[in-house]
Amino acid sequence: MSTIEITADDWRRIKLAGQIIGGVTGAAAAITALSAGLLMRQAADARRIIPMAEAPPPRGDGMYGAKFGGKVINMVIIGDSLAAGYGVHRPRETPGALLATGVCRRLKKPVRLHRVAVVGSMSTGLPYQVDAALEYQPDVAVIFIGANDVTHAMDRAGAVRHLAEAVRRLRETGCKVVVGTCPDIGTIRPIKAPLRWMVRQWSRELAEAQTVAVVEAGGATVSLGNLVGPMFEADPVRMFGSDRFHPSAEGYARAAAVVLPTLLATLGEDDRPALKGTEGVRTLAEAAQEAVRAAGTEVSATKVGGRERGPAGRWAVLRRHPWFGEPRFWFGHRPAAPSAPATTVPSGRSTGGAVGWTPEDQ
């Protein structure tokens, strides 16, 4: 093996390169330290601005649609403060009550609701909530989780693993599962840039990973995205509660409105237009990426040619659910004409601003 000789000129070049790299590295380290300090200061400011919880949310547990006959549907709602309905003052305004009301009216069956969600919960708390939920022998479970994992900078892989295990445990008992994936925390006004940009990216990355894990485990997902739609950014006073962190009653109603079609579909009531051929079909990874970019998008498993998986993995199908006041079309379908103004339901309320409105109220 031949040897390599280094001349004096070579040593001078190496020394100069080392000085340049050292300067650049030192500058990068200084910038990183300053950025970390700024982010920690912004996080502390946000915690100070956002008020602490004043009181636990109303429970909303109980029987809905008792006047209807048939087998009672046992529903559990699992997750964090978004699932619990923190920020509202009436049981009927909580997500669980809104969803239970929608299900009983559409299916004409009684629904018994059990809320095991805990304010402030992270994905690490899901095993205990599932333990409690299984005692009720649920037919269907709705899970909202992820926001606190982002705000506490928890390990994403660990959070997703806990969620996937929760879905698997529920599915093993025959319980259907719908998951509202992590909302975009970057829409929260007390969080300023650049921290807002970072938590927005973290939120989307977690939501994408949640989508893949949940569908693989046998559940279906609905993306909550920028905390359920541009309306939250356009009208934060109306859509956020008094703490400027959690949704208002109308905000929860909008979230429930896009989860309800998926929930009904899992229970066997799917009146949505049938997709043609492979319309809306993607690989699961592609579907997850698209869903986080469009709030209100459902992702569920499907088959292509009788097969669950293709060369690139599991197949999935996307469906886009409209918000209040938006044209009622599904993923892949476009309205033939510009959207009409919000209609008025018999109670005299507009569907664009109704709290607890369901299709049955038309």
Protein Blocks (a to p, Z undefined) as FASTA:
>chain_A
ZZddddfklmmmmmmmmmmmmmmmmmmmmmmmmmmmmmmmmmmmmmmmmccdfbdcdfki
acehklpgcjddddddeddfklnopaiabfklpmklmmmmmmmmmnopacddddfbdehi
afklmmmmmmmmmmnopabdcddehjlmmmnopafklmmmmmmmmmmmmmmnopacdddd
dddfklpmklccfklmmmmmmmmmmmmmmmmmmmmnopacddekjogijklmmmmmlmpc
fkomaccfklmmmmmmmmmmmmmmmnopacbdcdehjehiacfklmmmmmmmmghiacdd
ddeehiabdfkoccddddddddehiacddehiacfbdcddddddfkopafklpghiafkl
ZZ
